[in-house]
Amino acid sequence: MRTCLSCLALLALILASEPAASRAQTAPAAADSSASARRALQLAKAGHCTEADPVLRRSIAHMTDRSLKYEAEFAVAQCSMSLNQVSAALEDLGRLNRDFPHDPQVLYVTAHYCSQLASGASQELADKAPTSYQAQELDAESYEAHGKWDDAMAEYKKILEQYPGLPGIHYRLGRIILSMPSTPTTPDDARKEFEAELKIDPNNAAAEFMLGDLARQLQQWDDAVAHFSRASTLDVGFLEAYLGLGMALNAEGKYADAVAPLLKYVKGQPDDPAGHYQLAMAYARTGHRDEANREMARQRELDAKVNKDNRRQPDAPPQTPQQ
């Protein structure tokens, strides 16, 4: 597979470096290329991916017929999956999402194939390295996904016994402690796990955020501000950290300081009424009446939309208790 990908990469470099005049000379051959692609599509539909795949890949870059390109890109993605070419499949899915964004079938196939790839990788991990910490961590995550908190916690603790300095595990334990509906542990136990995580990985923005959120719940505003600030510094794309920081600054009465992080949050999450509400509060307390009114109007508009959407939803079926 590596050789195949190298050849494709080399072909891409050759095409990219080909002079414009040379490319123009190939234009009359477009009809022949389309005809070849259509024949290759028929081969692919009949399951002859080995023969069809290279022809389609050569043709895609020169296709001007958008509907044909759509079919061809789907076909090469399907061939990559059927030939178990993981790297190629990921590239093909990326190209589909780039060329046909928001297309329902593209999104469906992406979800479906990614699920298949994840399942295959999990099975290979279990077969090839069943005693590795990665396999153990995957088991623990599976327990988490099914709400089996005690099993997940036991698995994570087993990993720490073998690999005490492994990043991410203390963070997961802290999240489990906060997620368990009934447990002898306390939020303080979760705080200790997040602090232990930061000793191993000082750049873990998620652990900083969780410490900030715990401090916020206890109305320890100085600590909340410090943790949310560090989280937003460690990961500038961590939007929830900006909201947490703005909320903590507002609660502390530092309204002028709250404006900047809240502006970042509402820019990244324009449809969240909470951000607009907090920003309206910061504007109002700093004398920016027009801006405050604008944010409050936006917050009411979004709340009304949420309530309207909720009224449209059918009643949820009764939930069965998890085993």
N, C-alpha and C positions, 0 to 999 in steps of 0.2 A: 504494500500500500504506500509506503514511504516513497518508493521509486515512482509510482504513479503520480503522487502529489507533486513530486519534484518536477516531473515532466510537464504537468499542468502549469506549475509556477513558471517554468522556463517558457512555455508557450505564451503565457500572459506577458512575460517580459518582452518576448519577441514582438508580439502584437503591439504592445505599448510603445516600443522603440521604432516600429515600422514607419517610414516617412509617409506623410499625408498623401503624396502623389501615388505612392505604391498602394495605399489603401483605396484610393479613388479608382485605381485600375481594376480592383476586385469588385466594384459595384455592379458591373453587368452580370456577374456570377450570382447575384442575390437570388434570382429565381431558381437557379440550380441548387443553391444552398437550402432554400425553403423546401424544395422538392425532396432533397435528401433528408431534411429534418422530419418531414411528414412520413417518409418511409421508415425512419428510425423510430418515430412515435408508434407506428403500428407494431414494429418489432418489440418495443418496450411493453406495450399493452399485452402482447402475446407471451411475455416473460423472458424474451431474449435480451436481457440487460447487457450481457457481455458484449454483444455486437452493437446494440443501440447506444449505449452510454457514451462512448468516445465521439460518435457522430453528433449527438445532441450537444455535448459540451463544446465541440468546435463551432457549432452553429449558433448557439445562444447569443454570443457576443455580437453577431452581425444581424440578428433578427430585427426587422422593422415592424412586422405584424405582431401587435401586442397580444392578441389572443393566442397566436401560435407560440409566442415566447412563454406565455402563461402555462400552456400545456407542456412545453418542453422542460421548463424549470420544475414543474411537478414530477415529470417523468424521471429526471435525473435524481431528484430527491428520493423517489420511490425505489429506483435502482440501487442507490447507495445503501438504503436500508436493507433491501433484499440481498445485496452482496456483503452485508455486514461491514461496510466501510464507514466506521464511526466518524473519522475526521471529515471525510467528504460529505457525509450526511449533515453534519453541523454547518459546514460551509454552505451547503445547498439550502438549508433552512434559513440561514442568514440572508442569502441572496433573495429568496422568495419574500422574506419580510421587508427587505430593502426596496425591492422592485414593485411589490404589491402590498403596501402597508394597510393594515386594518381590514384586509379582505377576510371575510368570515371563514372561507375554506382554508386559506393560508393559516389562520389562527388555529383552526381545528386540527389541521395536519401537524402544525408545530407542537401543539399540546400532546397529540397522540404519539408522535414520533419521539418527543422528549421523554414521555413516559416509558416508551419501549426501551430507549437508550439507557434510562436510569435503571430500569428493571434488569437489563442485561449486564450493566456494570456492577450492580449489586450482587447478582448471581456469580459473576466472575470473581468478585472480591471474596465472596464466601467460599468459592471453590479453591482459589489460588492462595489465599492468605487468611484462613479462618481464625487464626489466633492473633492477628494483627490488631493494633488499637483502632485502626480504621474500621475493621469489621465489627469490633465491639461498639464503637461509636455509632455505627449505622444501626445496630440492634437497639441501642439506647434511644436513638431518634425515632425508631419505629414504635417502641413502647410509648414514647411521648405522644406521638401522633394518635395513638389509640387510647390516650388518657390513663395508661398504666404507670402512674407516677412512681409507685414504690419500686417496680421493676426497673424503670429508667434510672432512678436514683442509685439503686444497687449496682447497675451496670456502669454508671459513671464513676462511682466510688471504686469499683474494681479497676477501672482504667487508671485512676489516680494512684492506686497502690503500686501499679507497675511503672507508670510514667508520671511521677509527681509534678514535673515541670511542663506538662503538655498544655499549650494554650487552649482556651475555650471551654475547658471542662468545668472549672469552678463557676464560670458564667452560666453554663447550662444548669448546674445544680441550684444556683440562686434563682433562676427563672422557675425551676420546678417547685421550689419551696413556695414561691409566690403564687403558683398556679394550682397547687393542691387544695381541694375544697376543705379538707379537714386533715390537720397534721399537728403533731406535737411541736413542730418547729415554729419559729416566729419570724417576722420581718427582720429582726436583728440578726437571725441566722443567715438570712439571704444577704444582708449587708456584708457580713463577714466573708461570704463566698465571693461577692463582687470585689471586695477589697483584696482577697487572695488572688483573684484573677488579675488585678492590676499589678500585683507584685511580679507575676509571671510575664504579663504583657501590658506594659504601661501605656501602650497605644490603643487599647481596646475602648473605642468610643462608646460602644453599647453598654459596657460595664459602668463607665462614668455616667451615662444617661440614667441607668437604673439607680445608681446611688443618688443622683439628683432627684429622681422621682420619689424615692423613699424619704429624702429630706423634705421635699415639698409636702408630702402627706403629713409629716410631723411639724409642718410650718417652721422648719429650720431654714429660713430664707437665705442666710449667708452661705450655708453649705450647699443649698440647692443651686444658687447662682454660680458658685465655684465649679460644681460638677457639670452643670449644663454648659457653662462656658468652655470647659476643657473638652467636653464631648463635641461641641461645634467646631472647636479648633482642630481636634484630631481628625474629624471628618466633616469637611465644609459642605458636603451634600446631605448631611444628616438633618433633615428639615425639622423633625420632631424636637431636636435639641434646641433649635431657635424658638420654637413655641414654648417649650419648658422654661427657657431662659427669660423670655418676655413675660410669661406669667409670674415667675418668681420675682422679677424686678418690679412688676406692677404691684404685687402683694407687699413688697418691701417699701413701696412708695417712691421708687426710682423710675418715674414715668418717662422722663426724657431719655434715659438709658434704654428703656424697653422698646422704643420706637424702631431702632435699627434692626434688631433680631426679628421683631414681628413683621417688619416689611419684607425681610428675606423669606419668612415663612409664607406669608400670603401670596408672594410672587410665585413660590414653588407649589403651593397648595391653594389656588384661588377659590376652590369650591368648598373649603372648610369654614363653616360659620364661626367656629371657636377662634380662629386666627383673627377674623375681622372684628369680633367682639373685643378681644384683648387689645387690638390696635386702636379701636375706637376709644376705649378707656384711656389708653396712653395719650392719645391726641387730646381728648377732652380735658385731662388733668394738666396738660401743658399749654392750654389756651388756643389750640388749633380747632376751632369750632367747626369750620366747614369740612375739614378732613374727618373729624369725628362723626359728623352727620352722614357723610358719604359712607364711611365704614359701617355705621349702624344700619343704614338703609340696605347695604349689601348683605349684612348679617341677617336681617329680617327676611330679605328676599330668598336667601339660601335656606333658612329655617322653614319658610313656607313651602319651598320646593321639596324639601325632605319630608315634611308632613304630608304633602300631596302624594308623593311617591309611596309613602307608607300606607296611605289609605287605599292605594291601588293594589297592594299586595294581598293575595288570598291568605286566609288564616293558615298558619303553619300547622302541619300535622303533629299529633302528639309525639313527643320524643320518647324513645325507648331507652331505658337505663343502659349504660355501657357495662359490658361484662368485665 
